[in-house]
Amino acid sequence: MAADIELASTQVSRSSSPRHPLGCLHSGSGSGIVPTIENVVSTVNLGCKLDLKAIALHSRNTEHKPQKFAAVMMRIRSTNTTALIFSSGKMVCTGAKTEQQSHLAARKHARIIQKLGFDVKFKDFKIQNMVASYDFTYPLNLTRLGNSHSEVSIYEPELFPGFIYWI
C-alpha cells in the first residue's frame, strides 16, 4: 500500500537518531526508507513588474485567463515544468523532480520572460515544498500514525487522501 508523504520544508533535517520520522528504524549507512520525490515547488522574484498579456501573446505554451486566475501559466516541455507568473514579478515553478531541476527550470522560465524585453533579475529563489511518496509494501494505519504524530502531520482522508508529514 503506497502512502503519500508531503514534505513541506526547504531542508530535510538529518538527525543522528537511527529512527525515521515516521517511526521506522533505518541504518545511518544510507539504506532504509528512501521516498520518491514526485514534485518540487519553488518560488522566485523576477524583480520587475510584468505585462501578463504581452507574455501570453508572445510566448509559446502559455495560458492566460485573467477573469479566472491572476497569473500566466507557462509550460516548458523539455523540463516538464509549469510556472505561474504574476504581474508583481513573482513566479511559482512546479513539476521538477529535484531541487536542482527546479532551479534550472525557474531560470529557463525567467530567461524566456527576459527575452521578451523585461528587466528580469533572479532574486530570492526558494524551494517551498517537496512532495514525495513511498511504497511501504505493507498496510499502514494512517489514522493512528496521524494521531501519534499530530504535531508534525495531518491525515484527513475526507479532504485529501495523502498523509502529510512536515520535516
Secondary structure as UniProt FT lines:
FT   STRAND          2..7
FT   TURN            21..22
FT   TURN            28..29
FT   STRAND          36..45
FT   HELIX           52..58
FT   STRAND          62..64
FT   TURN            66..68
FT   STRAND          71..76
FT   TURN            77..80
FT   STRAND          81..86
FT   TURN            87..88
FT   STRAND          90..96
FT   HELIX           99..115
FT   TURN            116..117
FT   STRAND          123..135
FT   HELIX           142..148
FT   TURN            149..152
FT   STRAND          153..154
FT   TURN            157..159
FT   STRAND          163..165
//
